[in-house]
């Protein structure tokens, strides 16, 4: 585990350790998408971790999927995120904002405009969605026209510029977890016949165009992407070509000299090793449910340069100190993951100062 506490270069930054706070939706933003009043405290409490990747943040009205998630495309959003980034930087931390377009994983009840969700094709995910009125089936989305796909690329570019204006150290593009970019990868969600559907190159095109646009706007060394190869959820099935799509995608993205690639590992060890061999920049690996005695294992094996953790960082604002000292970890309260105020958000206890020392 000692390697976890060594510095590492990520893009234009040298991070103090190789531990990463994974992005986690908390649904505590204001109705207009501005980060909530406690967001600055929540993130700054965790500033000792090497890198914070903030929760999925929509780049447009159509990008919202869940209730009270934050945005990063209006002056109010920028002002709200400035409070967060300033608080993190004041404690010596680094923070990337994750830009997330939910695509078909949305419900009209959860958005301000109440419009039908958009997606690569008019194929429903076959999954329910929590709304203020309870759980409801997600409706069939509207297929984006080709020109709308290109405008969505522009939305990501604008959101990235807004994130930098808000003081973020960079952005992570969300290409995982069944949201819009991964929907383009999967034949189960993408039945298009234009240049964004069909072949591997076409299904990867949207992601590559977004990354190129963002890197061109804010610099490749402040641009990153998260992928979840082989993850099957919410109707996503990448098919037999899935591994080859990711090999192609990682090869193409590797030409851009990005800050990092963040992989949510779904179990294909061979593909993960192939990605490692193809990717020469910083690689973050997130293995959900990784036991404590395996922390640092991917660093030792060389398959990762950094490791990301979600619920354990959510519940332990002083995660790094607890690992260093061997102190016990707080348990996460699942009932308070989404929505609410301070309980389960900013009130997880830190170690006594003497114990941490």
LINUR-V348842 format. One record per pair of residues at least 24 apart in sequence whose C-alpha atoms are under 8 Angstrom apart, sorted by the first residue. I is the first residue (numbers start at 1). J is the second residue. D is the distance in whole Angstrom. If there is no record, write none. Layout:
((I,J,D) (I,J,D))
This chain:
((1,295,6) (1,296,5) (1,297,7) (2,296,8) (3,296,7) (3,299,7) (3,300,7) (4,295,8) (4,296,6) (4,299,7) (4,306,8) (8,305,8) (9,282,8) (10,221,8) (10,259,5) (10,260,7) (10,281,8) (10,282,6) (11,220,8) (11,221,4) (11,222,6) (11,258,7) (11,259,4) (11,260,7) (11,282,8) (12,221,6) (12,222,7) (12,259,7) (15,50,5) (15,51,7) (15,94,8) (16,49,8) (16,50,6) (17,49,7) (17,50,5) (18,50,6) (18,51,8) (18,305,7) (18,306,5) (18,307,6) (19,49,6) (19,50,5) (19,51,7) (19,306,6) (19,307,5) (19,308,6) (19,309,8) (19,320,8) (20,49,6) (20,50,6) (20,51,5) (20,52,6) (20,53,7) (20,306,7) (20,307,6) (20,308,4) (20,309,6) (21,49,7) (21,51,6) (21,52,5) (21,53,6) (21,308,6) (21,309,5) (21,310,6) (21,313,6) (22,52,7) (22,53,6) (22,54,7) (22,286,8) (22,308,5) (22,309,5) (22,310,5) (23,52,8) (23,53,5) (23,54,5) (23,55,4) (23,56,6) (23,98,7) (23,310,7) (24,54,7) (24,55,5) (24,56,7) (24,310,7) (25,55,5) (25,56,6) (25,69,7) (25,338,7) (26,55,7) (26,69,7) (26,337,6) (26,338,5) (26,339,6) (27,66,7) (27,67,6) (27,68,5) (27,69,5) (27,70,8) (27,338,5) (27,339,5) (28,68,6) (28,69,7) (28,338,7) (28,339,5) (28,340,7) (28,341,7) (29,68,5) (29,69,5) (29,70,5) (30,68,6) (30,69,8) (30,70,8) (31,68,6) (32,68,8) (32,70,8) (32,112,8) (33,68,6) (33,69,6) (33,70,4) (33,71,5) (33,72,8) (33,77,7) (34,70,6) (34,71,6) (34,76,6) (34,77,5) (34,80,6) (34,81,8) (35,70,6) (35,71,8) (35,77,7) (35,80,6) (35,81,6) (36,80,8) (38,341,8) (38,342,7) (38,346,7) (39,84,6) (40,83,6) (40,84,4) (40,85,7) (40,87,6) (40,88,7) (41,84,8) (41,87,7) (41,346,7) (42,345,7) (42,346,5) (43,84,7) (43,87,8) (43,88,6) (44,84,7) (44,87,5) (44,88,4) (44,89,8) (44,91,7) (44,93,8) (45,88,8) (45,317,5) (45,318,8) (45,346,8) (46,313,8) (46,316,8) (46,317,5) (46,318,6) (46,319,8) (47,88,6) (47,89,8) (47,91,6) (47,92,7) (47,93,4) (47,94,7) (48,91,8) (48,92,7) (48,93,6) (48,318,7) (48,320,7) (49,93,7) (49,319,7) (49,320,6) (50,93,7) (50,94,7) (51,93,7) (51,94,5) (51,95,6) (51,96,8) (52,93,8) (52,94,6) (52,95,5) (52,96,6) (53,95,6) (53,96,5) (53,97,6) (53,98,6) (53,172,7) (54,95,7) (54,96,6) (54,97,5) (54,98,6) (55,97,7) (55,98,6) (56,97,8) (56,98,5) (56,99,6) (56,100,5) (56,174,7) (57,97,7) (57,98,6) (57,99,5) (57,100,5) (57,101,8) (58,99,6) (58,100,5) (58,101,5) (58,102,8) (59,99,6) (59,100,7) (59,101,7) (59,155,6) (59,156,6) (59,158,8) (59,159,5) (60,101,8) (60,155,7) (61,111,7) (61,112,8) (61,113,7) (62,101,8) (62,103,8) (62,111,8) (62,115,8) (62,117,7) (62,118,7) (63,100,7) (63,101,4) (63,102,5) (63,103,6) (64,101,6) (64,102,6) (64,103,8) (64,106,7) (64,110,8) (64,111,6) (65,101,8) (65,102,5) (65,103,7) (65,104,8) (65,105,6) (65,106,4) (65,107,6) (65,110,7) (65,111,7) (66,106,6) (66,107,8) (66,110,6) (66,111,8) (66,129,8) (66,130,7) (66,131,8) (67,110,5) (67,111,7) (67,130,8) (67,131,7) (67,132,8) (68,110,8) (68,339,8) (72,99,8) (72,159,6) (72,162,6) (72,163,6) (73,158,7) (73,159,5) (73,162,6) (74,162,8) (78,162,6) (78,163,7) (78,165,7) (78,166,5) (79,166,7) (80,166,8) (81,163,8) (81,166,6) (81,167,8) (82,166,5) (82,167,6) (82,168,8) (85,166,7) (85,167,6) (85,168,6) (86,167,7) (94,168,8) (94,169,6) (95,168,6) (95,169,6) (95,170,7) (96,168,6) (96,169,5) (96,170,5) (96,171,5) (96,172,6) (97,163,7) (97,168,6) (97,170,7) (97,171,5) (97,172,6) (98,171,6) (98,172,4) (98,173,6) (98,174,6) (99,156,7) (99,159,7) (99,160,8) (99,171,7) (99,172,6) (99,173,5) (99,174,6) (100,173,7) (100,174,5) (100,175,8) (100,179,8) (101,174,8) (101,179,6) (101,180,6) (101,181,8) (102,179,5) (102,180,5) (103,179,6) (103,180,4) (103,183,8) (104,138,8) (104,140,8) (104,141,6) (104,179,7) (104,180,7) (105,129,8) (105,138,7) (105,178,8) (105,179,6) (105,234,8) (106,138,7) (107,131,8) (107,138,6) (107,139,7) (116,140,8) (116,141,6) (116,142,6) (117,141,5) (117,142,6) (118,142,5) (118,143,6) (118,144,6) (119,143,5) (119,144,6) (119,180,7) (119,183,7) (119,189,8) (120,144,6) (120,180,8) (120,183,7) (120,184,6) (120,189,7) (120,190,5) (120,191,7) (120,192,7) (121,189,6) (121,190,5) (121,191,6) (121,192,6) (123,188,8) (123,189,6) (123,190,8) (124,189,8) (125,189,8) (125,234,5) (125,235,5) (125,236,8) (126,234,7) (126,235,6) (127,234,6) (127,235,7) (146,194,7) (149,206,8) (153,206,8) (153,209,7) (153,210,5) (153,213,7) (154,210,8) (154,213,7) (156,210,7) (156,213,8) (156,214,7) (157,210,7) (157,213,6) (157,214,5) (157,217,6) (160,214,6) (160,217,7) (160,218,7) (161,217,7) (161,218,6) (164,218,7) (169,222,7) (170,218,8) (170,222,4) (170,223,6) (170,224,8) (171,222,6) (171,223,5) (171,224,6) (172,223,6) (172,224,5) (172,225,5) (172,226,7) (173,211,8) (173,223,8) (173,224,6) (173,225,4) (173,226,6) (174,225,6) (174,226,5) (174,227,7) (175,207,7) (175,225,6) (175,226,5) (175,227,5) (175,228,7) (176,226,6) (176,227,4) (176,228,5) (176,229,8) (176,264,8) (177,227,8) (177,228,6) (177,231,7) (177,233,7) (178,231,8) (178,232,8) (178,233,6) (178,234,6) (178,235,8) (178,236,6) (181,206,7) (181,207,6) (182,227,8) (183,236,7) (185,238,6) (185,242,8) (185,245,8) (186,236,6) (186,237,6) (186,238,4) (186,239,7) (186,242,8) (187,237,7) (187,238,6) (187,239,7) (188,235,7) (188,236,6) (188,237,5) (188,238,7) (189,235,8) (189,236,7) (189,237,8) (200,241,8) (200,244,8) (200,245,6) (200,248,8) (201,245,8) (201,248,8) (204,245,7) (204,249,6) (208,249,8) (208,252,8) (208,253,7) (211,253,8) (212,256,8) (215,258,8) (220,256,7) (220,257,6) (220,258,5) (220,259,6) (221,257,7) (221,258,5) (221,259,4) (222,258,7) (222,259,6) (223,258,6) (223,259,6) (223,260,7) (224,258,6) (224,259,5) (224,260,5) (224,261,6) (224,262,8) (225,260,7) (225,261,5) (225,262,6) (226,261,6) (226,262,4) (226,263,6) (226,264,7) (227,261,8) (227,262,6) (227,263,5) (227,264,6) (228,263,6) (228,264,5) (228,265,6) (228,266,7) (229,263,8) (229,264,7) (229,265,7) (229,266,7) (230,266,6) (230,267,8) (230,268,8) (231,266,6) (243,271,7) (247,274,7) (247,275,7) (247,278,8) (250,275,7) (250,278,7) (250,279,7) (251,278,6) (251,279,7) (254,278,7) (254,279,6) (254,280,7) (254,281,8) (257,281,7) (260,284,7) (262,286,7) (264,288,8) (272,303,8) (273,303,7) (276,303,6) (276,304,7) (282,306,8) (284,308,7) (314,345,8) (315,344,8) (315,348,6) (316,348,7) (316,349,7) (316,350,7) (317,348,7) (317,349,8) (317,350,6) (318,350,6) (318,351,7) (321,356,6) (322,351,8) (322,356,7) (325,356,7))
